[in-house]
């Protein structure tokens, strides 16, 4: 388990602590659990955004399906 020391705006800290308390209750480690969950969500959102950007780029580039193996529809469906 790692230790991270950060500085954040007092108002944001108060809101975060209140939200963490509502979700996890006043038990030992609630703030660490809330922080871990928030960071995991942030990382996952960034991954999904990167994937979406990559896939949209692929759609814009188009996809080549290769050479037709038949000349008419009848050849394909007999």
Buried (B, 14 or more C-beta within 10 A) or exposed (E): EEEEEEEEEEEEEEEBEEEBBEEBEEEEEBEEBBBEEEEEEEEEEEEEEEEEEEEEEEEEEEEEEEEEEEEEEEEEEE
